[in-house]
Amino acid sequence: MSTADDVQGTAAVTTAEPEVLVRTEGALGRITLNRPRALNALSVGMIRAVHAALDAWRDDSDIEIVYIDGAGERGLCAGGDVRELHAQIVSGRSGETVEFFREEYAMNAAIAEYRKPIVAIADGITMGGGIGVAGHAAIRIVTERSQLAMPEVRIGFTPDVGGTWLLARAPGRLGEFLGLTGGSMSGSDALSTGFADFFVPSDRLEALRDALAHRADPTGPSEIVMLFDETPDASRLAAQRTWIDEAFAADTVPEIVARLRALAEHAGPSRRDGGPAATADLLESLAPTALAVTLEAVREARAMDTLRDALAGEYRRVLWFVQTHPDLVEGIRAQLVDKDRNPRWDPQTLAELAPDAAADARNYVPAVPLWD
């Protein structure tokens, strides 16, 4: 899912072209998410089209590599259609919501488990469901325009599409930091956190695609991508590891905030409004329940053996929010529907958060299982 205002405001736009372009180009099977005016936000039809293309090419000897990108210059994919999610929940159409997540997670797993290399171009905005498309590919490419994030907590929700699996494997406590703040990563940051593998300038992507499609030797796709790979600027996120690791190693969200406040105070007046202080302020403005659920989900995923296990944990938590807890609907209302930016969380503050606030989400048993 995504929380970008400009994306969701145009999510209902229709075009004459298919929402997913599927074609072949030399040795490539090309998949292009094609809703550029909606920043390629995912619909269930798009998910089905991507999965169907992967199925069709699985045993096609003419297709050696699958290449996934997004139409337009703004991004690969801003996530799912959050306005539609809100409409489904408030109108009692949760069955459609369940089907959306089941099909999306099946697509995420198919990308991760595909026998042929998948090259994903996370150029521009790649958030929420876009991470589920790009983050599990065999070869993940970012550019100088890349902005990657799992911003679900900002609407009272929790990361999914295998995002907890990726966050849990980021160095140190960067996964907890990114999951709890919903913060954005540059291309450099994505490389340093393990969300990406190569940095290719955007003006070289066309040449890269042509090389992958028409190479005349048996060189593997990773070796071809390396010919276009460049060293980006240093990651600003990685440079903040010291205070992030110290604060986000705490056992609970209130303890994380307390550590951030202590770090800000220790930094002295000249730096008191910097990273730790601003991060504490942000956490105290977000939905306490979503923060507690997300912290536990990332740490649970760290101990898991497979992406499918992480997806199953996410599925339980996502449907708990969809079917039993008010914060998701309230977060979307405040951020994207009424746009008053004044959500009424339940509970409203971290001080009111029950010690076992994440337990109900962790133990939720969906009526419809994730896997057939």
C-alpha positions as CSV (number, residue, x, y, z in Angstrom):
1,M,0.0,0.0,0.0
2,S,1.0,3.7,-0.4
3,T,0.1,6.9,1.3
4,A,1.2,9.4,-1.3
5,D,-1.5,12.1,-1.7
6,D,-1.0,12.9,-5.3
7,V,-1.0,9.2,-6.2
8,Q,-4.2,8.3,-4.5
9,G,-5.9,11.4,-5.8
10,T,-5.6,10.1,-9.4
11,A,-5.9,6.4,-8.7
12,A,-9.2,6.1,-10.4
13,V,-7.9,7.5,-13.7
14,T,-8.5,5.1,-16.6
15,T,-6.6,4.9,-19.9
16,A,-7.2,3.3,-23.3
17,E,-4.0,1.2,-22.8
18,P,-3.8,-1.9,-20.7
19,E,-2.7,-1.2,-17.1
20,V,0.1,-3.7,-17.6
21,L,2.1,-4.0,-20.8
22,V,3.4,-7.5,-21.4
23,R,5.6,-8.2,-24.4
24,T,8.9,-9.8,-25.5
25,E,12.0,-8.1,-26.6
26,G,14.8,-10.4,-27.7
27,A,15.6,-12.6,-24.7
28,L,13.5,-10.4,-22.4
29,G,10.0,-10.9,-21.2
30,R,9.0,-7.3,-20.4
31,I,6.4,-6.2,-17.9
32,T,5.6,-2.5,-17.5
33,L,3.2,-1.3,-14.9
34,N,1.2,1.2,-17.0
35,R,-0.8,3.6,-14.8
36,P,1.7,6.6,-14.9
37,R,-0.9,9.2,-13.9
38,A,-1.6,7.2,-10.8
39,L,2.1,6.5,-10.3
40,N,1.4,2.9,-11.4
41,A,-0.5,2.1,-8.2
42,L,-1.5,-1.5,-8.2
43,S,-5.0,-2.9,-8.8
44,V,-6.0,-6.5,-8.5
45,G,-6.2,-6.7,-12.3
46,M,-2.6,-5.5,-12.6
47,I,-1.4,-8.1,-10.0
48,R,-3.2,-10.9,-12.0
49,A,-1.6,-9.7,-15.2
50,V,1.9,-9.7,-13.8
51,H,1.4,-13.2,-12.3
52,A,0.0,-14.5,-15.5
53,A,3.0,-13.2,-17.5
54,L,5.3,-14.9,-15.1
55,D,3.4,-18.2,-15.5
56,A,3.4,-17.9,-19.3
57,W,7.2,-17.4,-19.5
58,R,8.2,-20.0,-16.8
59,D,8.8,-22.7,-19.4
60,D,9.3,-20.6,-22.5
61,S,12.8,-21.3,-23.7
62,D,12.9,-18.1,-25.8
63,I,12.6,-16.0,-22.6
64,E,15.8,-15.9,-20.5
65,I,15.2,-12.8,-18.3
66,V,12.2,-11.0,-17.1
67,Y,12.4,-7.2,-16.9
68,I,10.0,-5.2,-14.8
69,D,9.7,-1.4,-14.9
70,G,7.1,1.3,-14.6
71,A,5.6,3.7,-17.3
72,G,6.4,7.4,-16.9
73,E,9.3,9.0,-15.2
74,R,7.9,9.4,-11.7
75,G,8.3,5.9,-10.4
76,L,8.0,2.2,-10.6
77,C,5.0,1.9,-8.3
78,A,3.6,3.9,-5.4
79,G,1.9,0.9,-3.9
80,G,-1.7,-0.2,-3.8
81,D,-4.9,1.9,-4.2
82,V,-5.4,3.0,-0.6
83,R,-8.6,4.9,-1.4
84,E,-10.1,1.8,-2.8
85,L,-9.1,-0.1,0.3
86,H,-10.8,2.5,2.4
87,A,-14.0,2.2,0.3
88,Q,-14.0,-1.6,0.5
89,I,-13.7,-1.6,4.3
90,V,-16.3,1.1,5.1
91,S,-18.8,-0.4,2.6
92,G,-18.5,-3.9,4.0
93,R,-16.7,-5.4,1.0
94,S,-13.8,-6.9,3.0
95,G,-14.0,-10.0,0.9
96,E,-12.6,-8.0,-2.0
97,T,-9.8,-6.8,0.3
98,V,-8.9,-10.3,1.3
99,E,-8.7,-11.4,-2.3
100,F,-6.5,-8.5,-3.2
101,F,-4.0,-9.3,-0.5
102,R,-4.0,-13.0,-1.3
103,E,-3.3,-12.4,-4.9
104,E,-0.7,-9.7,-4.2
105,Y,1.2,-12.0,-1.8
106,A,1.1,-14.9,-4.2
107,M,2.6,-12.6,-6.8
108,N,5.3,-11.5,-4.4
109,A,6.2,-15.1,-3.7
110,A,6.2,-15.9,-7.4
111,I,8.7,-13.1,-8.1
112,A,11.0,-14.3,-5.2
113,E,10.9,-17.9,-6.3
114,Y,11.1,-17.5,-10.1
115,R,13.6,-19.8,-11.8
116,K,14.7,-17.2,-14.3
117,P,16.4,-14.0,-13.3
118,I,14.0,-11.1,-12.8
119,V,15.5,-7.6,-13.2
120,A,13.4,-4.9,-11.5
121,I,13.9,-1.2,-12.1
122,A,13.1,0.7,-8.9
123,D,13.5,4.1,-10.6
124,G,11.7,7.0,-9.0
125,I,9.0,6.3,-6.3
126,T,8.8,2.7,-5.2
127,M,6.7,2.3,-2.1
128,G,4.6,-0.2,-0.4
129,G,3.3,-2.6,-3.0
130,G,6.1,-1.4,-5.3
131,I,8.6,-2.8,-2.9
132,G,6.7,-6.1,-3.2
133,V,7.3,-6.0,-7.0
134,A,10.9,-4.9,-6.9
135,G,12.3,-6.0,-3.6
136,H,12.1,-9.7,-4.1
137,A,13.5,-9.8,-7.7
138,A,16.9,-11.4,-8.3
139,I,18.5,-8.2,-9.7
140,R,17.2,-5.0,-8.1
141,I,18.3,-1.7,-9.7
142,V,18.0,1.8,-8.3
143,T,18.9,5.2,-9.8
144,E,19.6,8.7,-8.7
145,R,15.8,9.3,-8.8
146,S,14.9,6.4,-6.5
147,Q,12.8,6.9,-3.4
148,L,12.0,3.6,-1.7
149,A,9.8,3.3,1.4
150,M,7.4,1.1,3.4
151,P,5.2,4.0,4.7
152,E,2.2,2.0,6.0
153,V,2.6,3.1,9.6
154,R,1.7,6.7,8.5
155,I,-1.9,5.6,7.9
156,G,-2.2,3.4,11.0
157,F,-1.2,0.2,9.2
158,T,1.8,-2.2,9.1
159,P,4.3,-3.1,6.4
160,D,3.4,-6.1,4.2
161,V,4.2,-7.5,0.7
162,G,7.3,-9.1,2.3
163,G,8.5,-5.8,3.5
164,T,9.0,-7.1,7.0
165,W,11.3,-9.8,5.5
166,L,13.5,-7.1,3.8
167,L,13.4,-4.7,6.8
168,A,14.4,-7.5,9.2
169,R,17.5,-8.2,7.1
170,A,18.8,-4.6,6.9
171,P,22.0,-3.9,8.9
172,G,21.7,-3.2,12.6
173,R,18.4,-1.6,13.5
174,L,17.8,0.2,10.3
175,G,14.8,-2.2,9.6
176,E,13.1,-1.1,12.8
177,F,13.9,2.5,12.0
178,L,12.5,2.4,8.5
179,G,9.4,0.3,9.4
180,L,8.5,2.5,12.4
181,T,9.0,5.9,10.7
182,G,8.0,5.0,7.2
183,G,11.0,6.9,6.1
184,S,12.2,7.2,2.5
185,M,15.5,5.7,1.1
186,S,17.5,7.1,-1.7
187,G,19.2,4.8,-4.1
188,S,22.3,4.9,-2.0
189,D,20.3,4.1,1.1
190,A,18.6,1.2,-0.6
191,L,21.9,-0.4,-1.5
192,S,23.2,0.0,2.0
193,T,20.1,-1.6,3.5
194,G,19.9,-4.5,1.1
195,F,16.8,-3.3,-0.7
196,A,18.8,-3.0,-4.0
197,D,21.8,-4.5,-5.7
198,F,23.0,-2.1,-8.4
199,F,23.0,1.7,-9.1
200,V,22.4,2.6,-12.7
201,P,21.9,6.2,-13.8
202,S,18.5,6.7,-15.2
203,D,19.8,7.9,-18.6
204,R,21.5,4.5,-19.0
205,L,18.5,2.3,-18.4
206,E,17.5,2.1,-22.1
207,A,21.0,0.9,-23.0
208,L,20.9,-1.6,-20.2
209,R,17.6,-3.0,-21.3
210,D,18.9,-3.3,-24.9
211,A,22.0,-5.1,-23.7
212,L,20.0,-7.6,-21.6
213,A,17.6,-8.2,-24.5
214,H,20.2,-8.6,-27.3
215,R,23.4,-9.7,-25.8
216,A,25.3,-12.0,-28.2
217,D,27.3,-14.0,-25.6
218,P,26.4,-16.2,-22.7
219,T,27.3,-13.6,-20.0
220,G,24.8,-13.6,-17.2
221,P,22.5,-10.7,-16.5
222,S,24.3,-9.6,-13.3
223,E,27.6,-9.3,-15.3
224,I,25.8,-7.2,-17.9
225,V,24.3,-5.0,-15.3
226,M,27.7,-4.5,-13.8
227,L,28.8,-2.8,-17.0
228,F,26.3,-0.1,-16.3
229,D,26.6,0.0,-12.5
230,E,28.1,3.1,-10.9
231,T,29.1,4.1,-7.4
232,P,26.5,6.5,-5.9
233,D,27.1,9.1,-3.2
234,A,27.5,7.7,0.3
235,S,24.3,6.7,2.1
236,R,23.1,9.3,4.5
237,L,21.0,6.7,6.3
238,A,24.1,4.5,6.9
239,A,25.9,7.4,8.4
240,Q,23.3,7.6,11.1
241,R,23.6,4.0,12.2
242,T,25.2,4.8,15.6
243,W,22.1,6.6,17.1
244,I,19.6,4.5,15.2
245,D,21.1,1.2,16.4
246,E,21.2,2.5,20.0
247,A,17.7,3.7,20.1
248,F,15.9,1.1,18.0
249,A,17.4,-1.8,19.8
250,A,15.0,-1.1,22.7
251,D,12.4,-3.7,23.5
252,T,9.3,-1.5,23.0
253,V,8.2,1.6,21.1
254,P,7.9,3.7,24.3
255,E,11.4,2.6,25.3
256,I,12.7,3.6,21.8
257,V,11.2,7.0,22.2
258,A,12.8,7.4,25.6
259,R,16.2,6.5,24.2
260,L,15.7,9.0,21.3
261,R,14.9,11.7,23.8
262,A,17.9,10.9,25.9
263,L,20.2,10.9,22.8
264,A,18.8,14.3,21.8
265,E,19.4,15.7,25.2
266,H,22.9,14.4,25.3
267,A,23.6,15.9,21.9
268,G,23.4,19.4,23.5
269,P,21.2,22.4,22.5
270,S,22.9,23.0,19.1
271,R,21.9,19.5,17.9
272,R,18.8,18.8,20.0
273,D,16.4,19.3,17.1
274,G,18.3,16.9,14.9
275,G,17.7,13.2,14.0
276,P,16.8,11.6,17.4
277,A,14.5,14.5,18.5
278,A,12.7,14.7,15.2
279,T,12.3,10.9,15.1
280,A,10.9,10.9,18.6
281,D,8.4,13.6,17.7
282,L,7.4,11.6,14.6
283,L,6.8,8.4,16.5
284,E,4.7,10.1,19.1
285,S,2.4,11.4,16.3
286,L,1.8,8.0,14.7
287,A,-0.7,5.3,15.6
288,P,0.6,3.6,18.7
289,T,-1.0,0.3,17.8
290,A,0.5,0.3,14.3
291,L,3.9,1.0,15.8
292,A,3.7,-1.9,18.3
293,V,2.5,-4.3,15.6
294,T,5.1,-3.3,13.2
295,L,8.0,-3.5,15.7
296,E,7.0,-7.1,16.6
297,A,6.4,-8.1,12.9
298,V,9.9,-7.0,11.9
299,R,11.5,-8.8,14.8
300,E,9.4,-11.9,14.2
301,A,10.5,-11.9,10.5
302,R,14.1,-11.7,11.5
303,A,13.8,-15.2,13.0
304,M,12.0,-16.7,10.0
305,D,13.4,-19.0,7.4
306,T,11.5,-18.0,4.3
307,L,9.7,-15.1,2.6
308,R,6.5,-17.1,2.6
309,D,6.6,-17.3,6.4
310,A,7.0,-13.6,6.6
311,L,4.1,-13.1,4.2
312,A,1.9,-15.3,6.3
313,G,2.7,-13.2,9.4
314,E,1.9,-10.1,7.5
315,Y,-1.4,-11.5,6.2
316,R,-2.6,-12.2,9.8
317,R,-1.7,-8.7,10.9
318,V,-3.1,-6.9,7.8
319,L,-6.5,-8.6,8.0
320,W,-6.6,-7.9,11.7
321,F,-6.4,-4.2,10.9
322,V,-8.8,-4.5,8.0
323,Q,-11.4,-6.5,9.9
324,T,-11.2,-5.6,13.5
325,H,-9.2,-2.4,14.3
326,P,-10.3,1.2,13.5
327,D,-6.9,2.8,13.0
328,L,-6.4,1.9,9.3
329,V,-9.7,3.4,8.2
330,E,-9.1,6.5,10.4
331,G,-5.5,6.9,9.1
332,I,-6.7,6.8,5.5
333,R,-9.5,9.2,6.3
334,A,-7.2,11.7,7.9
335,Q,-4.5,11.5,5.3
336,L,-6.3,11.0,2.0
337,V,-10.1,11.4,2.3
338,D,-10.8,14.4,4.6
339,K,-7.1,15.4,4.6
340,D,-7.4,17.1,8.0
341,R,-4.2,15.4,9.1
342,N,-5.7,14.9,12.5
343,P,-6.2,11.2,13.0
344,R,-8.0,10.0,16.2
345,W,-6.0,6.9,17.0
346,D,-7.1,4.1,19.3
347,P,-5.3,4.5,21.7
348,Q,-4.2,8.0,20.9
349,T,-0.9,8.0,22.8
350,L,2.0,5.6,23.5
351,A,1.3,6.1,27.2
352,E,-2.1,4.5,26.7
353,L,-0.7,1.5,24.8
354,A,-1.3,-1.8,26.5
355,P,1.9,-4.0,27.1
356,D,0.4,-6.8,24.9
357,A,-0.9,-4.4,22.2
358,A,0.5,-6.5,19.4
359,A,-0.7,-9.9,20.6
360,D,-4.2,-9.8,19.0
361,A,-2.7,-9.0,15.5
362,R,0.0,-11.7,15.9
363,N,-2.6,-14.3,16.8
364,Y,-5.3,-13.4,14.4
365,V,-6.7,-16.3,12.4
366,P,-8.1,-15.2,9.0
367,A,-11.2,-17.0,7.9
368,V,-9.6,-17.4,4.4
369,P,-6.1,-18.9,4.5
370,L,-3.3,-17.1,2.6
371,W,-2.2,-20.1,0.5
372,D,-4.5,-22.4,-1.4
